[in-house]
Amino acid sequence: MNKRTQQANKTKKRIIDCARKLFLEKGYSNVSVDEIIREAGSSKGGFYTHFKTKEQLIFSMVGLVDEAYLKFSESERRYKNTIEKIYLLMEYVFEFMEKEIGLDFMSVIYSSQIKAQTTNRFLISPEREYYRRLEMLTKEGQKNGELSTELPSSEMVAILTTCARGVIYDWCLQEGAFQLRSYGMKVIGIVLNQFKL
């Protein structure tokens, strides 16, 4: 990678990091591109080289979420079984959404994903770390005789994800009226119990 590309990547990451910080502090709707540029020490040209719109910046932040899932998965923690691994990964998802991403930002992400048919549907991309990790764990659970083989692992992943997404969406609709992690894990616990042998 040449020096110019390295510098461009650093600038892009700085813009993403500063935008995320501002979105958490003020809320997505209350932050302008000019504020992001000022916070990042960049220029309008620098911003628009990497992002066509403020909304497109959100798409780039999904990479940060997937990095967090990867870090969690690579931790040295010991697990009793695969079901516990799945349970703790899903718990981490809810906790990360609640504490690191935040209600306002999650509302914007969900809204951006459903408002226009031309929008890049990054939340459902099977290439995301979340899907790869969960698919690997459900297959492992089936192989170890912990999870039923009546459903293919891909269907288990789809069901778990639909439940998680539903809880997060409801949390957004109710403006954070309940603790996401606590309620989300009740739902996931019920679903995982149905998958157990």
C-alpha positions in Angstrom: 0.0 0.0 0.0 1.5 3.3 -1.0 1.8 6.4 1.2 -1.1 8.2 -0.5 -3.5 5.3 0.1 -2.4 4.9 3.7 -3.0 8.6 4.3 -6.5 8.3 2.6 -7.4 5.4 4.8 -6.2 7.3 7.9 -8.4 10.3 7.0 -11.4 8.0 6.3 -11.0 6.3 9.7 -10.6 9.6 11.5 -13.8 10.9 9.9 -15.7 7.8 10.8 -14.4 7.9 14.4 -15.2 11.6 14.9 -18.7 11.2 13.3 -19.5 8.2 15.6 -18.4 10.2 18.6 -20.5 13.2 17.6 -23.5 11.0 16.8 -23.4 9.5 20.2 -23.0 12.9 21.9 -25.6 14.9 20.0 -27.7 12.4 18.0 -27.4 11.7 14.3 -29.9 14.4 13.2 -28.2 17.1 15.2 -24.8 16.6 13.6 -23.9 18.3 10.3 -21.2 17.3 7.8 -19.4 20.6 8.7 -19.2 19.6 12.3 -17.8 16.2 11.4 -15.2 17.9 9.2 -14.2 20.3 11.9 -14.0 17.5 14.5 -11.9 15.4 12.2 -9.6 18.2 11.1 -10.5 17.4 7.5 -11.9 19.4 4.5 -15.2 19.1 2.6 -13.2 17.6 -0.3 -11.7 15.1 2.1 -15.1 14.1 3.4 -16.7 13.8 -0.1 -13.8 11.8 -1.4 -14.8 9.0 0.9 -18.6 9.6 1.4 -21.3 10.9 -0.9 -23.6 11.7 2.0 -23.8 11.7 5.8 -26.0 8.6 5.5 -23.3 6.7 3.4 -21.0 7.3 6.4 -23.3 5.0 8.4 -22.7 2.2 6.0 -19.0 2.5 6.7 -19.5 2.2 10.4 -20.8 -1.3 10.1 -17.2 -2.3 9.7 -16.5 -1.1 13.2 -19.3 -3.2 14.5 -18.0 -6.3 12.8 -14.5 -5.6 14.1 -16.0 -5.6 17.6 -17.7 -9.0 16.9 -14.4 -10.3 15.7 -12.6 -9.1 18.8 -15.2 -10.8 21.0 -14.9 -14.0 19.1 -11.1 -14.0 19.4 -11.1 -13.5 23.1 -9.4 -16.2 25.2 -12.5 -16.9 27.3 -13.4 -20.5 28.1 -16.9 -21.7 27.4 -18.9 -24.7 28.9 -20.3 -25.5 25.5 -21.3 -24.1 22.1 -24.7 -22.9 23.3 -23.0 -20.7 25.9 -20.8 -19.3 23.1 -23.9 -18.4 21.0 -25.7 -17.0 24.1 -22.8 -14.8 25.0 -22.2 -13.6 21.4 -25.9 -12.5 21.2 -25.6 -10.8 24.6 -22.6 -9.0 23.3 -24.5 -7.9 20.3 -27.3 -6.3 22.4 -24.8 -4.7 24.8 -22.7 -3.3 22.0 -25.8 -1.8 20.3 -27.1 -0.3 23.6 -23.8 1.1 24.9 -21.5 1.7 21.9 -23.9 2.5 19.1 -26.8 4.0 21.0 -30.5 4.4 20.5 -30.5 7.4 18.2 -27.9 6.0 15.9 -29.5 2.5 15.7 -32.8 4.2 14.8 -31.1 6.0 11.9 -29.4 2.8 10.8 -32.7 0.9 10.8 -34.6 3.7 9.1 -31.9 4.1 6.4 -32.2 0.3 5.6 -36.0 0.4 5.0 -36.7 3.8 3.6 -35.6 3.3 -0.1 -35.5 0.3 -2.3 -32.1 1.4 -3.7 -30.4 1.5 -0.3 -27.5 -0.8 0.2 -28.9 -3.5 2.6 -25.7 -3.9 4.6 -27.5 -5.2 7.7 -28.5 -8.4 5.9 -25.3 -9.0 4.0 -24.1 -12.6 4.6 -20.5 -11.4 4.3 -20.7 -9.6 7.6 -18.7 -11.0 10.5 -21.8 -11.4 12.6 -23.4 -13.9 10.1 -20.1 -15.8 9.6 -19.5 -16.2 13.3 -23.1 -17.3 14.1 -23.2 -19.8 11.3 -19.9 -21.3 12.4 -21.2 -21.6 16.0 -24.5 -23.2 15.0 -22.7 -25.7 12.8 -20.4 -26.5 15.7 -23.3 -26.9 18.1 -25.0 -29.4 15.7 -21.7 -31.3 15.2 -21.2 -31.6 18.9 -24.8 -32.9 19.4 -25.9 -29.8 21.4 -28.2 -28.3 18.8 -30.9 -30.1 16.8 -30.2 -30.9 13.2 -33.9 -30.7 12.2 -33.2 -27.2 10.9 -30.1 -26.3 8.8 -27.7 -24.0 10.6 -28.4 -21.2 8.2 -32.1 -21.3 9.2 -31.2 -21.1 12.9 -29.0 -18.1 12.2 -31.9 -16.5 10.3 -34.3 -17.1 13.2 -31.9 -15.8 15.9 -31.2 -12.8 13.7 -34.8 -12.0 13.1 -35.5 -12.2 16.8 -32.5 -10.0 17.7 -33.4 -7.5 15.0 -37.1 -7.4 16.2 -36.0 -6.6 19.7 -33.6 -3.9 18.5 -36.3 -2.4 16.3 -38.9 -2.5 19.1 -36.3 -0.8 21.4 -35.9 2.0 18.8 -39.7 2.3 18.4 -40.2 2.5 22.1 -37.4 5.1 22.4 -35.3 2.9 24.7 -38.1 2.3 27.2 -36.5 -1.1 28.2 -33.0 -2.4 28.7 -32.0 -3.8 25.3 -29.5 -6.4 26.7 -31.8 -7.8 29.4 -35.0 -8.1 27.3 -33.1 -9.3 24.2 -31.5 -12.1 26.1 -34.9 -13.3 27.4 -36.0 -13.6 23.8 -32.8 -15.3 22.6 -32.9 -17.7 25.6 -36.4 -18.9 24.6 -35.3 -19.4 21.0 -32.1 -21.2 21.9 -34.0 -23.5 24.2 -36.1 -24.6 21.1 -32.9 -25.4 19.2 -31.4 -27.6 22.0 -31.5 -31.4 21.7 
